[in-house]
């Protein structure tokens, strides 16, 4: 019986000789950022527009000037978007194009320096302006008077403020940390 135990002990000690182990120390690079907060204190306002298919109106976000054959006024109001976050934070601002019944909207972003959408935030509360172009697509689009209106203008105009004809656009704003 002693002989059998000795053989078993020899087998365990022999198998432990062949066990190998490796270890490594790895590292990772990352940047901690403060999440951005988005507020829109000023809405986008093109004012009144002449509704004719194929015509457009562009609002320059820097100068707030209106230009196009559908614009009735010379000036509008760009949307002001305040981005709260860390100073010197690299971000990209993406604004969605939108398609609504009878019209489309293609946005332009002005970051205070140029029209680049990728930039570094200069302060903890940084403002960008959004303008863009409204293209009038469909002449058969049926403009309906808003509630409470009595008279409808005969010139085919409409406005995105309270008036006999009204149309609203919604667009999305996304902040990306590149």
Secondary structure, 3 states (H helix, E strand, C coil): CHHHHHHHHHHHHHHHHCCCCCCCCCCCCCCCCCCCEEEEEECCECCEEECCCCCEEEECCCCCEEECCCECCCECECEEEEEECCCCCEEEEEECCEEECCEEEEEEEECCCCCCCEEECCCCEEEEEEEEEEEECCCCCCCCECCCCCCCCCCCEEECCCCCEECCCCCCEEEECC
